[in-house]
């Protein structure tokens, strides 16, 4: 027989920890909850549609559920951070949201903007809600993470000593960033605005818009993150240092343009076989050993160390915040219980 004291302990675990049975979802459309705030299936599906090519092959149910789980996890983290931002009075103001909305809408005509809304199934309210969340989370992380990062001179010296060979250049190199625009949609990656030209006319309009924005003084890295149509968009189009010999296999038009450019210069759009490129020459390095006293070497090391530290601390901050929140992922729970065959989830249809 079970001892009464042991029985009491077991009952206490059930009541306090919820360990005796799984949490029940409030309804089939509720896929998660963060400290009582529900995240619904419809919200996940809206973002899902922005990440799936409607003209491509429909994903299998397993693929669809995997992507939906990933999106749901992002929304859970965002909700946790948004609540923290609210506690610290860091939620973006209406004015900040409107300014960002106007900025994001400015590259398009009203007809183009409405068409993009229709394609994604999003509304203006959806976009403004996203912008408020993004701006609020960024303000939170800037205060709680970025502002606390300090890279000392000793950190820089230690990195140089451990990576001295990295600063020995065997041949002239070009530090290049790029913005890529192609006339074909590519569902394999996404820039920050999910902006992807699908034909030659759209591609030409897009590069012309980018050229105008750059001429007006817009930041190259930010435009690359927002609009570039290749994986380097995530790093602001940064290709790193390209050896001179590697240019021999590049498109002749790109090589010819780059060889004539000066440090800091941004090229006009360059027509290549698969679309267009806009280049920025960040630095031109001759062959030889770079010394720690070189300001560019120091800045490069500081940027590397700061980026690494920020990535680490952001991940740690989100992990701690998630541990301190009460999260219920009902979708994941249902998927496990159904061995991946979730009866309530059907293949999504684009609007």
N, C-alpha and C positions, 0 to 999 in steps of 0.2 A: 504493500500500500504506500501511496505517496504521503510523505510527512507533511503535516499542515503548514509548517514554516516554509518548506520548499514550494508548496502549492501557492502560498501567498506571494513568494518571490516571482513565480512564473506569471501569476496574474498581473503583478506590477509591471513586468516587462511588456506584457501585452498592451496594458493601458498606456504606459508612458512611451514605449519605443515603437509601438505598432508592429512588433516582430511576429505576432501570431497569425496575421493575415495581411494580404496586400491591401494597399489603399485603393478604394473604388473611385473610378472617374465619375464626376458629377453627371456626365452625359457623353454620348459617343463623339460629339463634336469638340469636347474638351480634351486636348492632347497633352497638356501639361499645366502645372500651377506653380507659381513662385510666391511664397508667403501669402497664399490666398488669392493672388491675381491669376486669372485663368488665361491660357494661351490656346486659341481655338484652331481647329483644322483649317478653316477658311483662310486664316492669316498665313499659315505655313504654305498652303496651296498657291497663294498669290506670289510668294517669293519663288516657289518652285517653278511657276510658269516663266519667270524672268530668267531662269537658268537652263531651260530646256529649249532646244531649237525646234520650233513648231513644224519646220519643213524636213527635219531629220527623222530617222527611225525612232519610233516610240520606245521608250525604255521598258524593260521588263518590270514586273512587280517588285522583284528583289532590288533592282537598280533604283526604282522610284522610291521605295521605302528607305533605302540607304541614304538617298539624297534628302528625303524629308526628315529623317532623323538628324542629319547634319544641320539642316536649316533650323529645326526645332531647338537643337542644342545652342545655336547662335542666338536665337530669340530668348532662350532661358538666361544665358549669360547677359544679354543686353538688358533684360528686365531686372536682373539682380543689380547691375551697375546703375541703371536708371533710378532705382529706389535709393541707392547710396547717394547719387547726385542730388536727389530731392532732399535727403536728410542734411546735406551740406549746402543747400541753397545754390546749387550749380546747374539747375535745369535751364536750358536755353530759353531766352525770352521770345515773345512773339516777333519782335523786331529782328532778332538774329535769325529766326527761322525764315521770315519773309525775305531778308537780304540773301540768304543762301538759296532760297527757292528761285528768286529772280535771277541769280547768277547761274543756277543750273539750267534754267529755261532759256536764257539769252541766246545760246547758239542756234536755236530753232525758230522757224516761223510758227505761228499759232497752229496752222494746219499740220505741220510736221510734229509739233508737240502733242496735239490731240491724237494723231495717228499712233505715236509711240505709247501713249496712255492706253489706247485701245488694244494694241498688240500685247502689252504686258498684263492687261486686266486691272491696272492700278488706277486709282482716282487721285485727284489733287490732294484730298485729305490724307490719303495713304502716303503720298510723297512728303507732305508736310509733317506727318507723324514720324516718318522715318528720319527726316532731317532733324527734328527736335531730339529724337533719341540719339542719333549720331553725334550731334553737337554737344549734347549733355554728357554723354559718355566720354567724349574727347576732353571736355573741360574737367571732368572728374579725374581722368588718367593723367592729364597734364599737371594737375595739382598734387595728386597722390603718388605719382610715379615719376613723370618726366622731370618735374622741378627738383626732385631729390637726388638726381643723378649727378655725381661729381667725378670728373676724370682728372687725376692729378698728373703733374709732370713726371712723377716717378712711375705712374702707370704707363705713360707713353714710353719712357725710357726702357722699362721692363719688356714691353711688347716689341720694341725695336731690337733689343738684344736677343730676344727669343726668335725673331723672324728676320734677322739681318739679310738672309739670302733673298727674301721677298723683295728687297729694295735694290737688288743688283739687276740692272737691266742689260740684257745681252744685245738688244737691238733697239732702234727707235720705236717708241710706242705712242699710241694715241688714245687718250681717255675720251670715250665717245658716249653720248646718249642719243637716243633716237625716238621718234614718234612714227609708228607704222600705221598706214591706212591701206586696206585692201578692198577690192570690189566683191569679195566673197565673205559670207558669214562664217564664223568659226566658233562652234559651240564648246570648244575645248577650254576656253579661258574667257575671263570677263574683266573689263576695266571698271572703274568705280561708277561710271554712269551707265554701264551696260549698253554702251553706244557702239554699234558695229555696222559699218556700211555693207549693203547687200548687192550693190551694182555699181557700175562705173560712174554713173551720174551722181549717186550719193557720195562716192569716194572723192570725186572732184570737188563737190560742194564742201565736204568735210575738211579737206586739206586747205581749201581757200579760207574757210572759217578759222582754222588753226593758224594759218599764216597771218591773218588779220589780228588775231588775239595776241600772237607773239610780237607783232609789230607795235601793238598797243602797250607792251610791257608785261604781259601776263607771264607767270612763272613757267618755265619749260617743264620742270619736273612734275608740277601739279597738272599741267595739261596732258602730259604723258600718262599719268595715273588715271586721269579722267577719260581719255579718248584713245590712247594707243591700242592697237589691235594685235598685240603679241604678248608673250609672257613677261617681257621686261617692263610692262606697264606697272606692275606691282612695285618696282624699284625706281619709278620715275623715269623709265626708259634707259637707265644706266647699263651700258654694255661692259663697263670696266675698261681696263687697258687692253688695247688691241695691238699686237705686234705688227710692224710694217709688213713683214712677210705674209701675214694672214690677209692683207688687203689684196694680194695677187689673185685670190680665189673669190673676191667680192665682185659684185656687179661693177663693171667698168665706170659707169656713171657715178656710183658712190665713191669709188677710189679716186677718181679725178677731182670730184668736189672736195673730198676730205683733204687731199694733198695741198689744196690751195687755201684752206681755211686757216684763220688765226685763232689763237686761244680765246675762248669766250664767244666766238662767233656762232650764229645760228644760220643754217642754210635755208634757201628757198626750197619748196617741195621738189623732190627729185623723182622723176618717173622711172620705175624699174619694172621688171617682168611681172611681178605679182602685185603691183599697186604703186604706192608712193612712200617715200621716206623723207622725214625732216631730221637733219643731224645737228647736234651741238658738239663742238669741240671743247671739251672741258680743260684738257691739258695736252701738251705735246712734250714727251720726255725723250731726251737723247740717251744713247747707250752709256752704261757706267754705273758705279755704285752711288746710290742716293744716301746722303748723310743725315743723321738725326737733326742736325742744325737747319736743314732745309724746311722752310715753313710749310711747303706742300706735303712733305713727309709727315710732319707733326699733325697737320690738319687731317690727313688721311687716317692716321692712327687714331686720333681722337674720334673721328666720325665712326670708325669701325668699332671702337670700344663702347662708344655711346649707344650705337645701334644694338650691339649685343646685350648691353646692360638693360636697355629699355625693353627689348624683347623678353629677356629673362624676368624682369620685375613685373612687366605687364602680366605674363603668364602666372607668376606667383600670386599677384594681387587678385586676379580673377579666381584662381583656385581657392584662396583663403575666403574670398567673398562668397563663393559658392558653398564652401563648407559651412559657413555661418548662416546660410539661408535655408529655408525649408522648401525643398524642390520635390515635386512629384512628376515624373515623366510617364504619363499613362500610355503614350504611344509605344515607347520601348517595352513597357510592361506587357502590353497586348501582343506585341510582336513575339516576345519570348514565349508567352503562354500558347500562342498559336503556331509555334515553330516556324515563324516567318510567313505564315499564310493568313494574313489578317483579313477576315471577311468583310469588314466595314470599309476597306480601302479599295477603290476601283481605279483603273487607269485614268489619269487626269486628262481632261479635254481642254484645249485652248479655247478662249472665248471667241 
